[in-house]
């Protein structure tokens, strides 16, 4: 509505400016567009212009204190003109109505039966309302806006009476007494200015209800113009017909009433249709909210919603159970009172900056210690919640318990350690056994042994043989377990495709990203290197590396990406992907390079699992991966595979 207020003030400014120009240049049409009607007093026209300028300075330009002060001075000028005109009612005539073009005003006054240009009461009240509203504009608090809207409504009613009186030729509406006559142009200006003031203060008083985006406000904005315009229009049509085709007042009244009834029946139908549609949408929205509420309640992950002060405003049953929070504590207790949180690989300040900054979310692993001392490893996702204006007003946290994963990792690490220890033990025990066996054989060959010593050596030989058999069995068992482990880790065979076909599929998937980024992609597969690969895994490998090269390009220069494949020998194949992008600081990040959820640039979206997936695939196929990178220069990945392991 504020935008419409500017257009309305422009209408007032144009009408008043044209009228004042008519007085300056003595153009009768501009002074009195409709012959026989009243004409706007030149002081009234000039005061209208001053009021418009005051409105623009205070409501539209708002360019510093000087502008606002000038606007207030002009508003006070409007109010002063109104007060000086009203002094005429007390018998004190300061002659303000003859301040401009006195001779022309007196000459025009002699042409009509009423003093057409001595617009005192109606115009003075209008300017009194306008000047007061301009002085109240910009004041803080809820009451100035409400008073402005009430003044605007009063001014609208005064102007509407004038306009309707001229439309219906009812002089009582605009000229009850000679000194109360008002021109139609003045009435239009007061109506437009009053509407502009109310539209500019559309969030105060009764205007807040009319400008609301709720259904009531929308219906009101549709019905008010109809409620005003339809009776006025049909009344004018009825009067016009009665002037051309005289008929009884009863017939005219009946036709007017029936016309209004038909129009409002149509309006009621449209209103019912709109309400039905709105009700259907509301029920649909309620069902969706119910579905989301059910999902919120049944998911096993802990979900917490809080405001910017970290006060917990809502949480699902899983969170209540995990963190031992009672329902009566919701809305009162803060997050720090529920659990202590330790973010892995980052700080609270970094999390806070990412959450409330442009990124708007943070994801990573954390250790949560609840009030009862229970610790859990959690994959944590924090997302900022925005209102309709785009302002961040709260946060949503999803905490997934991954303690069992960490326990499995610890058990696996312990198992691997024990397995390696067993291998080492089995290997290291061979040498002492062989040494002992050699000594026994050497002593056995001696002929000076007594029967008793020979029996003891025989027993020792038996013990050594048992130790050898035990060690051999242990080695066989460990070897069997290792073979089974390798067999279980072997990737199930799937469809194979040539390297070039896999890369074409990946570049097709990334076609839009490559074009939009302006990146130049060069692919060179040497003769003999276009071998068959298991496409599911190597498509993922190439996709993650190429998409990272496009995503983390350097905006300071055109992106250049190169993928080469070649065979350094008959048994080996290498793939190299290099770019001139942002690069990675390996001095500080080499150890965490292939970790899960590890990211090195946060200006674009990503999950931080791409390099982890690449490393997993390379390891699964028995390959190696090497990286060279410098910040600001680019990155080079070199992967080496034994061809025999790729089938």
C-alpha positions as CSV (number, residue, x, y, z in Angstrom):
1,X,0.0,0.0,0.0
2,X,2.9,2.4,0.6
3,X,3.7,2.3,-3.1
4,X,0.1,3.3,-4.0
5,X,0.4,6.3,-1.6
6,X,3.1,7.8,-3.8
7,X,0.8,7.6,-6.8
8,X,-2.1,9.2,-5.0
9,X,0.1,12.1,-3.9
10,X,1.3,12.5,-7.5
11,X,-2.4,12.9,-8.5
12,X,-2.9,15.6,-5.9
13,X,0.3,17.4,-7.0
14,X,-0.7,17.3,-10.7
15,X,-4.2,18.7,-10.1
16,X,-3.1,21.4,-7.7
17,X,-0.2,22.4,-10.0
18,X,-2.4,22.7,-13.1
19,X,-5.0,24.7,-11.2
20,X,-2.3,27.2,-9.9
21,X,-0.9,27.4,-13.4
22,X,-4.4,28.3,-14.6
23,X,-4.5,31.2,-12.1
24,X,-1.0,32.4,-13.1
25,X,-1.6,32.3,-16.8
26,X,-5.4,33.0,-16.6
27,X,-6.4,29.8,-18.4
28,X,-10.1,29.4,-17.6
29,X,-10.2,25.7,-18.4
30,X,-7.5,24.9,-15.8
31,X,-9.2,27.0,-13.2
32,X,-12.7,25.7,-13.8
33,X,-12.6,22.4,-15.9
34,X,-16.4,22.1,-15.5
35,X,-18.3,25.3,-16.4
36,X,-20.7,26.4,-13.7
37,X,-18.9,24.5,-10.9
38,X,-16.7,26.0,-8.2
39,X,-13.1,26.6,-8.9
40,X,-10.2,25.9,-6.5
41,X,-8.8,28.9,-4.7
42,X,-5.2,29.6,-5.8
43,X,-4.1,29.6,-2.1
44,X,-5.8,26.2,-1.8
45,X,-3.9,24.9,-4.8
46,X,-0.6,26.3,-3.5
47,X,-1.2,24.8,-0.1
48,X,-2.0,21.4,-1.7
49,X,1.4,21.6,-3.5
50,X,3.2,22.4,-0.2
51,X,1.4,19.5,1.5
52,X,2.5,17.1,-1.2
53,X,6.1,18.2,-0.9
54,X,6.0,17.8,2.9
55,X,4.6,14.3,2.4
56,X,7.4,13.3,-0.1
57,X,10.1,14.7,2.1
58,X,9.0,12.8,5.2
59,X,7.7,9.6,3.8
60,X,9.5,8.9,0.5
61,X,12.8,10.7,0.5
62,X,13.8,10.5,4.2
63,X,17.3,11.9,3.3
64,X,18.7,13.0,6.7
65,X,17.5,15.3,9.5
66,X,17.5,18.4,7.3
67,X,15.0,16.8,4.9
68,X,12.7,15.8,7.8
69,X,12.9,19.2,9.4
70,X,12.0,20.9,6.1
71,X,9.0,18.5,5.8
72,X,7.8,19.4,9.3
73,X,8.1,23.2,8.5
74,X,6.0,22.7,5.4
75,X,3.5,20.7,7.3
76,X,3.2,23.5,9.9
77,X,2.7,26.0,7.0
78,X,-0.3,23.9,5.8
79,X,-1.7,23.9,9.4
80,X,-1.2,27.7,9.7
81,X,-3.2,28.4,6.5
82,X,-6.0,26.3,7.9
83,X,-6.1,28.2,11.2
84,X,-6.0,31.6,9.4
85,X,-8.9,30.6,7.3
86,X,-10.9,29.4,10.3
87,X,-10.4,32.9,12.0
88,X,-13.0,34.2,9.5
89,X,-15.7,32.3,11.4
90,X,-14.9,34.4,14.5
91,X,-15.2,37.7,12.6
92,X,-11.5,38.2,12.2
93,X,-10.8,38.1,8.5
94,X,-7.1,38.3,7.9
95,X,-7.8,38.2,4.1
96,X,-5.7,35.0,3.6
97,X,-8.2,33.9,0.9
98,X,-7.3,37.1,-1.1
99,X,-3.6,36.7,-0.5
100,X,-3.1,35.6,-4.1
101,X,-4.7,37.1,-7.3
102,X,-7.2,39.3,-5.3
103,X,-8.6,41.1,-8.4
104,X,-9.1,37.9,-10.3
105,X,-10.8,36.3,-7.3
106,X,-13.2,39.2,-6.9
107,X,-14.0,39.2,-10.7
108,X,-14.8,35.4,-10.6
109,X,-16.9,35.9,-7.4
110,X,-19.2,38.2,-9.3
111,X,-20.0,35.5,-11.9
112,X,-21.6,33.1,-9.5
113,X,-24.4,33.3,-7.0
114,X,-22.1,31.9,-4.3
115,X,-18.7,33.1,-3.2
116,X,-17.1,30.3,-5.2
117,X,-13.6,31.0,-4.3
118,X,-13.9,31.8,-0.6
119,X,-13.6,28.1,0.5
120,X,-13.4,28.6,4.2
121,X,-14.9,25.9,6.4
122,X,-14.7,22.6,4.3
123,X,-11.2,23.3,2.9
124,X,-10.0,24.7,6.2
125,X,-11.0,21.5,8.0
126,X,-9.4,19.5,5.3
127,X,-6.1,21.4,5.7
128,X,-6.4,21.3,9.5
129,X,-6.5,17.5,9.2
130,X,-3.7,17.4,6.6
131,X,-1.4,19.7,8.5
132,X,-1.9,17.8,11.8
133,X,-1.2,14.5,10.1
134,X,2.0,15.8,8.5
135,X,3.2,17.0,11.8
136,X,2.5,13.6,13.4
137,X,4.3,11.7,10.5
138,X,7.4,9.9,11.6
139,X,6.8,10.1,15.3
140,X,7.6,6.8,17.2
141,X,5.0,4.8,19.0
142,X,1.7,3.2,18.0
143,X,-0.6,6.2,18.7
144,X,0.7,8.7,16.1
145,X,0.0,6.2,13.3
146,X,-3.5,5.5,14.6
147,X,-4.3,9.2,14.9
148,X,-3.1,9.8,11.4
149,X,-5.4,7.1,10.1
150,X,-8.4,8.5,12.0
151,X,-7.6,12.0,10.6
152,X,-7.2,10.5,7.1
153,X,-10.6,8.8,7.4
154,X,-12.2,12.1,8.4
155,X,-10.6,13.9,5.5
156,X,-11.7,11.1,3.2
157,X,-15.3,11.5,4.3
158,X,-15.3,15.3,3.8
159,X,-13.8,14.9,0.3
160,X,-16.2,12.0,-0.6
161,X,-19.2,14.2,0.3
162,X,-17.9,16.9,-2.0
163,X,-17.3,14.5,-4.9
164,X,-20.6,12.7,-4.5
165,X,-22.4,16.0,-4.2
166,X,-21.0,17.2,-7.6
167,X,-21.7,13.8,-9.2
168,X,-25.3,13.8,-8.1
169,X,-25.7,17.6,-8.4
170,X,-26.6,17.9,-4.8
171,X,-25.3,21.3,-3.6
172,X,-26.1,20.5,0.0
173,X,-23.1,18.1,0.0
174,X,-20.6,20.8,-1.0
175,X,-22.2,24.2,-0.5
176,X,-24.7,24.3,2.3
177,X,-23.9,28.0,2.9
178,X,-22.2,30.4,0.6
179,X,-18.9,30.3,2.6
180,X,-18.8,26.5,2.7
181,X,-18.6,25.9,-1.1
182,X,-15.8,23.7,-2.3
183,X,-14.7,22.9,-5.8
184,X,-14.7,19.3,-7.2
185,X,-11.0,19.5,-7.7
186,X,-10.5,20.3,-4.1
187,X,-12.7,17.4,-3.1
188,X,-10.7,15.0,-5.3
189,X,-7.5,16.2,-3.8
190,X,-8.7,15.8,-0.2
191,X,-9.9,12.2,-1.0
192,X,-6.6,11.3,-2.7
193,X,-4.4,12.9,0.1
194,X,-6.5,11.2,2.9
195,X,-6.1,7.8,1.2
196,X,-2.3,8.4,0.8
197,X,-1.9,9.1,4.5
198,X,-3.8,6.0,5.5
199,X,-1.9,3.8,2.9
200,X,1.4,5.1,4.2
201,X,0.5,4.1,7.7
202,X,-0.9,0.7,6.7
203,X,0.5,-1.1,9.8
204,X,-1.3,1.1,12.4
205,X,-4.8,1.1,13.8
206,X,-7.7,-0.1,11.6
207,X,-5.4,0.0,8.5
208,X,-3.4,-2.9,9.9
209,X,-6.5,-5.1,9.6
210,X,-7.2,-3.9,6.1
211,X,-3.7,-4.3,4.8
212,X,-3.2,-7.7,6.4
213,X,-2.2,-10.7,4.3
214,X,-4.8,-12.8,6.1
215,X,-8.0,-13.7,4.4
216,X,-10.0,-11.0,6.3
217,X,-7.7,-8.3,5.0
218,X,-7.9,-9.6,1.4
219,X,-11.7,-9.7,1.5
220,X,-11.9,-6.2,3.0
221,X,-9.6,-4.8,0.3
222,X,-11.9,-6.3,-2.3
223,X,-15.2,-5.4,-0.8
224,X,-14.5,-1.8,0.2
225,X,-14.1,-0.4,-3.3
226,X,-17.2,-2.4,-4.4
227,X,-19.2,-1.2,-1.4
228,X,-18.3,2.4,-2.2
229,X,-18.2,2.3,-6.0
230,X,-21.3,0.3,-6.8
231,X,-23.9,2.4,-5.0
232,X,-22.4,5.6,-6.3
233,X,-22.2,4.3,-9.9
234,X,-25.7,2.9,-10.0
235,X,-27.1,6.0,-8.2
236,X,-25.5,8.2,-10.9
237,X,-26.8,5.9,-13.7
238,X,-30.3,6.1,-12.1
239,X,-30.2,9.9,-11.9
240,X,-29.0,10.2,-15.5
241,X,-31.8,8.0,-16.8
242,X,-34.3,10.0,-14.8
243,X,-33.1,13.2,-16.4
244,X,-33.4,11.7,-19.9
245,X,-36.4,9.4,-19.3
246,X,-38.5,10.8,-16.5
247,X,-40.0,8.1,-14.3
248,X,-41.3,7.9,-10.8
249,X,-39.1,8.0,-7.7
250,X,-40.4,4.6,-6.6
251,X,-39.4,3.0,-9.9
252,X,-35.9,4.6,-9.7
253,X,-35.4,3.5,-6.1
254,X,-36.6,-0.1,-7.0
255,X,-34.2,-0.3,-10.0
256,X,-31.3,1.0,-7.9
257,X,-32.0,-1.5,-5.1
258,X,-32.3,-4.4,-7.5
259,X,-29.1,-3.5,-9.3
260,X,-27.2,-3.3,-6.0
261,X,-28.7,-6.7,-4.8
262,X,-27.6,-8.4,-8.1
263,X,-24.1,-7.0,-7.8
264,X,-23.7,-8.0,-4.2
265,X,-25.1,-11.5,-4.8
266,X,-22.4,-11.9,-7.4
267,X,-19.9,-10.6,-4.9
268,X,-21.1,-13.0,-2.2
269,X,-20.7,-15.9,-4.7
270,X,-17.1,-14.9,-5.4
271,X,-16.6,-14.5,-1.7
272,X,-18.0,-17.9,-0.9
273,X,-15.8,-19.4,-3.7
274,X,-12.7,-17.8,-2.2
275,X,-13.6,-18.9,1.3
276,X,-14.1,-22.5,0.1
277,X,-10.8,-22.5,-1.7
278,X,-9.1,-21.0,1.3
279,X,-10.7,-23.6,3.7
280,X,-9.6,-26.4,1.4
281,X,-6.0,-25.1,1.3
282,X,-6.1,-24.7,5.1
283,X,-7.3,-28.3,5.6
284,X,-4.6,-29.5,3.2
285,X,-2.0,-27.5,5.2
286,X,-3.3,-28.9,8.5
287,X,-3.0,-32.4,7.1
288,X,0.6,-31.7,6.0
289,X,1.4,-30.2,9.5
290,X,-0.2,-33.3,11.1
291,X,1.9,-35.6,8.9
292,X,5.1,-33.6,9.7
293,X,4.2,-33.7,13.4
294,X,3.8,-37.4,13.3
295,X,7.1,-37.8,11.5
296,X,8.7,-35.4,14.0
297,X,7.5,-37.6,16.8
298,X,8.4,-41.0,15.4
299,X,11.9,-40.5,14.0
300,X,14.6,-42.1,16.2
301,X,17.0,-39.1,15.9
302,X,16.9,-36.4,18.5
303,X,15.4,-33.2,17.0
304,X,15.6,-29.9,18.9
305,X,14.3,-26.4,17.9
306,X,15.5,-23.4,19.7
307,X,15.6,-19.6,19.4
308,X,18.7,-17.4,19.0
309,X,19.2,-17.3,22.7
310,X,19.6,-21.1,22.7
311,X,16.3,-21.6,24.6
312,X,14.8,-24.9,23.6
313,X,11.3,-24.2,22.2
314,X,10.4,-27.7,21.0
315,X,11.9,-31.2,20.8
316,X,10.7,-34.6,19.8
317,X,10.2,-37.6,22.1
318,X,13.5,-39.1,21.1
319,X,15.4,-36.0,22.3
320,X,13.4,-35.9,25.5
321,X,14.4,-39.5,26.2
322,X,18.1,-39.2,25.2
323,X,18.8,-35.9,26.9
324,X,16.4,-36.4,29.9
325,X,14.3,-33.3,29.3
326,X,10.8,-33.0,30.8
327,X,7.9,-31.4,28.9
328,X,7.4,-28.6,31.5
329,X,11.0,-27.5,30.8
330,X,10.4,-26.7,27.2
331,X,10.5,-23.0,26.5
332,X,12.5,-22.4,29.8
333,X,15.7,-24.4,29.6
334,X,18.7,-23.6,27.5
335,X,20.7,-26.0,25.3
336,X,23.8,-25.7,27.5
337,X,21.7,-26.9,30.5
338,X,20.7,-30.0,28.6
339,X,24.1,-31.3,27.5
340,X,27.7,-30.3,27.1
341,X,28.9,-30.5,23.5
342,X,32.3,-31.0,22.1
343,X,32.8,-30.5,18.4
344,X,35.4,-32.6,16.7
345,X,37.9,-30.8,14.5
346,X,36.3,-27.3,15.0
347,X,35.4,-24.7,17.6
348,X,32.1,-23.3,18.9
349,X,33.0,-19.9,17.3
350,X,33.4,-21.5,13.9
351,X,30.1,-23.4,14.3
352,X,28.3,-20.2,15.4
353,X,29.8,-18.2,12.5
354,X,28.7,-20.8,9.9
355,X,25.2,-21.3,11.5
356,X,24.3,-17.6,11.7
357,X,26.3,-16.5,8.7
358,X,25.6,-16.7,5.0
359,X,26.1,-20.5,5.0
360,X,23.3,-21.0,7.5
361,X,24.1,-24.5,8.6
362,X,26.9,-26.7,10.2
363,X,27.4,-30.4,10.0
364,X,29.9,-32.5,11.8
365,X,30.7,-35.1,14.5
366,X,30.3,-34.1,18.2
367,X,30.4,-35.7,21.6
368,X,27.4,-35.0,23.8
369,X,27.4,-35.4,27.5
370,X,23.9,-35.2,29.0
371,X,22.9,-34.1,32.5
372,X,23.0,-37.6,33.8
373,X,26.6,-38.0,32.6
374,X,25.8,-40.2,29.6
375,X,28.1,-39.6,26.6
376,X,27.1,-40.3,23.1
377,X,28.9,-39.8,19.7
378,X,26.5,-37.9,17.5
379,X,26.5,-36.8,13.8
380,X,25.1,-33.3,14.3
381,X,23.3,-31.1,11.7
382,X,22.5,-27.6,12.8
383,X,20.3,-25.5,10.4
384,X,19.3,-21.8,10.9
385,X,15.5,-21.2,10.7
386,X,14.4,-18.0,8.9
387,X,11.1,-16.1,9.1
388,X,9.2,-14.7,6.0
389,X,11.5,-11.7,5.9
390,X,14.6,-13.9,5.6
391,X,15.8,-13.1,9.2
392,X,17.4,-15.9,11.1
393,X,15.2,-16.3,14.2
394,X,16.2,-19.8,15.5
395,X,17.9,-23.1,14.8
396,X,17.0,-26.7,14.2
397,X,19.3,-29.4,15.4
398,X,19.3,-33.1,14.4
399,X,21.5,-35.4,16.5
400,X,22.1,-39.0,15.2
401,X,23.6,-41.4,17.7
402,X,26.6,-43.0,16.0
403,X,28.1,-44.4,19.2
404,X,27.7,-47.9,17.9
405,X,29.7,-47.0,14.8
406,X,32.5,-45.7,17.0
407,X,32.3,-48.8,19.1
408,X,32.6,-51.0,16.0
409,X,35.6,-49.0,14.9
410,X,37.3,-49.4,18.2
411,X,36.5,-53.2,18.2
412,X,37.8,-53.5,14.6
413,X,40.9,-51.6,15.5
414,X,41.5,-53.8,18.5
415,X,40.8,-56.9,16.4
416,X,43.3,-55.7,13.7
417,X,45.8,-55.1,16.4
418,X,45.4,-58.6,17.9
419,X,45.5,-60.1,14.4
420,X,48.8,-58.3,13.6
421,X,50.2,-59.3,17.0
422,X,49.3,-62.9,16.2
423,X,51.1,-62.7,12.9
424,X,54.1,-61.1,14.5
425,X,54.2,-63.7,17.2
426,X,53.8,-66.6,14.8
427,X,56.6,-65.2,12.7
428,X,59.0,-64.4,15.5
429,X,58.6,-67.7,17.2
430,X,59.9,-69.6,14.2
431,X,63.5,-68.6,14.7
432,X,63.9,-69.7,18.3
433,X,62.2,-73.0,17.5
434,X,64.6,-73.7,14.6
435,X,67.6,-72.8,16.7
436,X,66.5,-75.1,19.5
437,X,65.9,-77.9,17.0
438,X,69.4,-77.5,15.6
439,X,70.9,-77.7,19.0
440,X,69.0,-80.8,19.9
441,X,70.0,-82.5,16.6
442,X,73.6,-81.5,17.3
443,X,73.6,-83.1,20.7
444,X,71.8,-86.1,19.5
445,X,74.6,-86.9,17.0
446,X,77.0,-87.2,19.9
447,X,77.9,-90.8,20.8
448,X,78.8,-90.1,24.4
449,X,75.2,-89.6,25.6
450,X,73.9,-91.9,28.2
451,X,70.6,-93.6,27.8
452,X,69.1,-91.3,30.3
453,X,70.2,-88.2,28.4
454,X,69.1,-89.7,25.1
455,X,65.6,-90.2,26.6
456,X,65.6,-86.5,27.7
457,X,66.6,-85.3,24.3
458,X,63.9,-87.5,22.7
459,X,61.4,-85.8,25.0
460,X,62.7,-82.3,24.0
461,X,62.5,-83.3,20.3
462,X,58.9,-84.2,20.8
463,X,58.2,-80.9,22.5
464,X,59.9,-79.0,19.6
465,X,57.9,-80.9,17.1
466,X,54.7,-80.1,19.0
467,X,55.7,-76.4,19.0
468,X,56.4,-76.5,15.3
469,X,53.0,-78.1,14.6
470,X,51.3,-75.6,16.9
471,X,53.0,-72.6,15.2
472,X,52.3,-74.1,11.8
473,X,48.6,-74.5,12.7
474,X,48.5,-70.9,14.1
475,X,50.0,-69.6,10.8
476,X,47.6,-71.6,8.8
477,X,44.6,-70.3,10.8
478,X,45.8,-66.7,10.5
479,X,46.4,-67.1,6.8
480,X,43.0,-68.6,6.4
481,X,41.3,-65.7,8.3
482,X,43.3,-63.2,6.2
483,X,42.1,-64.9,3.0
484,X,38.5,-65.0,4.2
485,X,38.8,-61.3,5.1
486,X,40.1,-60.4,1.7
487,X,37.5,-62.5,0.1
488,X,34.7,-60.7,2.1
489,X,36.2,-57.4,1.1
490,X,36.4,-58.3,-2.5
491,X,34.0,-56.1,-4.6
492,X,31.2,-58.0,-6.2
493,X,31.7,-58.2,-9.9
494,X,29.4,-55.9,-12.0
495,X,29.2,-54.7,-15.5
496,X,32.4,-53.3,-16.9
497,X,32.8,-50.5,-19.5
498,X,35.7,-48.8,-21.2
499,X,37.3,-45.8,-19.4
500,X,36.2,-43.4,-22.2
501,X,32.6,-44.5,-21.8
502,X,32.6,-44.0,-18.0
503,X,34.2,-40.5,-18.4
504,X,31.7,-39.5,-21.1
505,X,28.9,-40.5,-18.7
506,X,30.4,-38.3,-15.9
507,X,31.0,-35.3,-18.1
508,X,27.4,-35.7,-19.3
509,X,26.2,-35.5,-15.7
510,X,28.3,-32.5,-15.1
511,X,27.6,-30.8,-18.4
512,X,25.5,-27.9,-16.9
513,X,28.0,-27.2,-14.1
514,X,30.9,-27.2,-16.5
515,X,29.1,-24.8,-18.9
516,X,27.9,-22.4,-16.2
517,X,31.3,-22.2,-14.6
518,X,33.1,-21.6,-18.0
519,X,35.6,-24.4,-17.1
520,X,37.7,-25.9,-19.9
521,X,37.9,-29.6,-19.6
522,X,40.6,-31.6,-21.5
523,X,40.5,-35.4,-21.5
524,X,43.4,-37.5,-22.9
525,X,43.2,-41.3,-22.7
526,X,46.4,-42.7,-24.2
527,X,46.2,-45.7,-26.6
528,X,46.0,-48.9,-24.7
529,X,44.7,-47.2,-21.6
530,X,41.0,-47.4,-22.5
531,X,40.6,-50.6,-20.5
532,X,37.4,-52.1,-19.1
533,X,36.6,-51.0,-15.5
534,X,33.8,-51.7,-13.1
535,X,31.8,-48.6,-14.1
536,X,29.7,-48.2,-10.9
537,X,32.8,-47.6,-8.7
538,X,34.9,-45.7,-11.2
539,X,32.1,-43.5,-12.3
540,X,31.7,-42.4,-8.7
541,X,35.5,-41.9,-8.4
542,X,35.8,-39.7,-11.5
543,X,32.6,-37.8,-10.7
544,X,33.7,-36.8,-7.2
545,X,37.1,-35.6,-8.4
546,X,35.8,-33.7,-11.5
547,X,32.9,-32.2,-9.6
548,X,35.3,-31.0,-6.9
549,X,37.5,-29.4,-9.6
550,X,34.6,-27.5,-11.0
551,X,33.1,-26.6,-7.6
552,X,36.3,-25.3,-6.0
553,X,37.5,-23.3,-9.0
554,X,39.3,-20.0,-8.5
555,X,37.0,-17.1,-9.4
556,X,40.1,-15.0,-10.2
557,X,41.0,-17.0,-13.4
558,X,39.2,-19.3,-15.9
559,X,39.0,-22.9,-14.7
560,X,41.2,-25.4,-16.5
561,X,40.8,-29.1,-15.7
562,X,42.7,-31.9,-17.3
563,X,42.2,-35.7,-17.0
564,X,44.8,-38.1,-18.4
565,X,45.0,-41.8,-18.4
566,X,48.0,-43.8,-19.5
567,X,49.9,-47.1,-18.9
568,X,53.5,-46.6,-17.6
569,X,54.0,-50.3,-18.1
570,X,52.0,-53.3,-19.2
571,X,50.7,-54.1,-15.7
572,X,49.9,-50.7,-14.4
573,X,47.6,-47.9,-15.3
574,X,47.5,-44.3,-14.0
575,X,44.8,-41.6,-13.9
576,X,45.8,-38.0,-13.3
577,X,43.3,-35.2,-12.6
578,X,44.7,-31.7,-12.2
579,X,43.2,-28.2,-12.0
580,X,44.1,-24.6,-11.4
581,X,41.6,-24.1,-8.7
582,X,41.7,-22.9,-5.1
583,X,44.0,-25.6,-3.9
584,X,44.4,-27.2,-0.4
585,X,46.7,-26.3,2.4
586,X,48.4,-29.7,2.8
587,X,50.7,-28.5,5.5
588,X,47.8,-28.3,7.9
589,X,45.3,-30.7,6.3
590,X,47.2,-33.7,4.9
591,X,46.3,-36.0,7.8
592,X,42.6,-35.2,7.5
593,X,42.5,-35.1,3.7
594,X,40.5,-38.2,3.2
595,X,38.5,-38.1,6.4
596,X,34.7,-38.3,6.3
597,X,32.9,-35.0,6.4
598,X,36.1,-33.0,6.1
599,X,35.9,-29.8,4.0
600,X,38.5,-27.3,3.2
601,X,36.4,-24.5,1.5
602,X,33.0,-23.5,2.9
603,X,31.9,-20.8,0.4
604,X,29.9,-23.5,-1.6
605,X,27.7,-26.3,-0.5
606,X,29.1,-29.8,0.0
607,X,29.1,-32.8,2.3
608,X,32.8,-33.4,2.7
609,X,32.6,-37.1,1.8
610,X,33.9,-37.0,-1.9
611,X,37.6,-37.6,-1.2
612,X,36.7,-40.2,1.4
613,X,34.7,-42.1,-1.2
614,X,37.6,-41.7,-3.7
615,X,40.1,-43.1,-1.2
616,X,37.8,-46.0,-0.3
617,X,37.4,-47.0,-3.9
618,X,41.1,-46.7,-4.6
619,X,41.9,-48.9,-1.5
620,X,39.2,-51.5,-2.5
621,X,40.9,-52.0,-5.8
622,X,44.4,-52.1,-4.3
623,X,45.5,-48.8,-5.8
624,X,47.3,-45.8,-4.4
625,X,46.5,-42.1,-4.6
626,X,48.9,-39.2,-4.3
627,X,48.0,-35.5,-4.1
628,X,50.0,-32.4,-4.8
629,X,48.3,-29.1,-4.0
630,X,49.1,-25.4,-3.1
631,X,46.5,-22.8,-2.1
632,X,45.9,-20.4,-5.0
633,X,47.6,-22.7,-7.6
634,X,45.6,-25.8,-7.9
635,X,45.5,-29.5,-7.1
636,X,46.8,-32.7,-8.8
637,X,45.5,-36.2,-8.0
638,X,47.5,-39.2,-9.3
639,X,46.0,-42.7,-8.9
640,X,47.8,-45.9,-9.7
641,X,46.3,-49.4,-10.1
642,X,47.4,-52.8,-11.0
643,X,45.4,-53.8,-14.1
644,X,45.1,-57.4,-12.8
645,X,43.2,-56.1,-9.8
646,X,40.7,-54.1,-11.8
647,X,38.8,-57.0,-13.4
